Amino acid sequence: LSVARNISILGATGSIGTQTLDVVRLNSEAFNVTALTANKNANLAIEQIREFRPDFVAIADPETAENVKEAVSDLCQIEVGEAALVKAASYPSADIVVAALVGFSCLKPLLAAIGCGKDVAIANKESLVAAGSLVKEALGQSASRLVPVDSEHNSLFQCLQNSKKGVRRVLITASGGPFLHHSKEQLMEVSPNEAVRHPRWDMGAKISIDSATLMNKGLEVIEAAVLFDLPARMIEVLVHPQSLVHGMVEYLDGSTHVVMYEPDMKVAISDALSRLASCSSDKPFHSESLNSGCSFLDFSSGRTLEFIPPDFQRFPCLKLAYRSLEIGGCAPLVLNAANEVAVESYLAEKIGFLQIPMLVEAVLGQYDGQELGSVDDILYRDSWAREQARCWLREYGHSK
Ligand code: NDP
């Protein structure tokens, strides 16, 4: 008999969070939602609480928390703010934590989950990028297992788990985003509305802009370096507009292992959940019966697969991410913080699309090579980079 696993979903109202709940809905005998978190989307949080009946809910935003409490305080315990997010991440009955908050807000809850030995399905890339060494150090002192949800890393994880051969390099694919064939002149004019319309994936606004600039791929290169302990030279990016191949591992014997599926995050989410559920020791779990709800690939329909090297000239964010890995220390953190400010400003129409890499490059250039230390150091360095970014904006941004 299989025993259901309790899941705590950090960022339940987001794109990854709602798709995780889709997987839970499809596999209701395998998973219970024991805790969930939201920030500003009160209506969706209320709906989710009514449907999934978690024991504990954390709402980051105080005003939203009041609205949620008013509607459903009789159904679960609801707390507010960062401390509540940390509590959801370390909730005693949770077997698995899904880390799907956006941006830097995920770092403290993630470290809390690892600190108390929870198994973590990690979607949030910014905390790995900004504080990779700290996350690894915490993992070294904990029994936690970390399985990536990001489709590329989950694919690499699947390939690497299934073989003991020597690795020559790993390849991660990029759809190329909505502006793959735009000239530099066209890129100067693209609006946030055009940039958030991703051709293959339905995602949150921040990651959609990152996909359009290829910074998302840059963050993924850093994420892969952290997750798989690889130097930058062993991680390659290929533009693959069909988004059917998600990750490849090239082995020293000349073979390449590939993970392919229709672009649907639920495949990676259910892989991560089933791996974590199966390896938690004492309770039986039948992962073979899990359903991701994804449609199957039809190879007989004559589909073509293209692979193109990325254009670093039109998409300099990718090059900046490699540069930050080469610089090391806090450079990826600085890159990430500057990028978060740049994307926010672009969405608010305070800078143009091509100013995103300009801002990031300017802030990265100010970094003095200081090493990563404690969480406080990271928070300090993060706010330093954001302040540098805001200085740049005051000089070069246009206010609206
Ligand atoms: P969304 O913007 O769709 O969702 C983010 C979630 O975090 C929401 O639940 C949101 O709450 C909550 N949130 C936002 N700001 C805060 C805050 N300051 N404090 C606490 N909670 C907050 O993001 P995605 O789901 O797209 O992405 C989540 C993470 O996963 C990111 O790191 C992204 O890079 C990564 N990822 C996403 C993929 C995707 O396909 N979407 C693919 C691979 C990785 P609310 O909505 O209530 O305001």
Residues whose N, C-alpha, C, O or C-beta is under 5 A from the ligand:
A	BS01	NDP	G11 A12 T13 G14 S15 I16 G17 T37 A38 N39 K40 N41 A60 A100 L101 V102 G103 S105 A123 N124 K125 E126 D150 S151 D202 M203 G204 A205 I207 M265
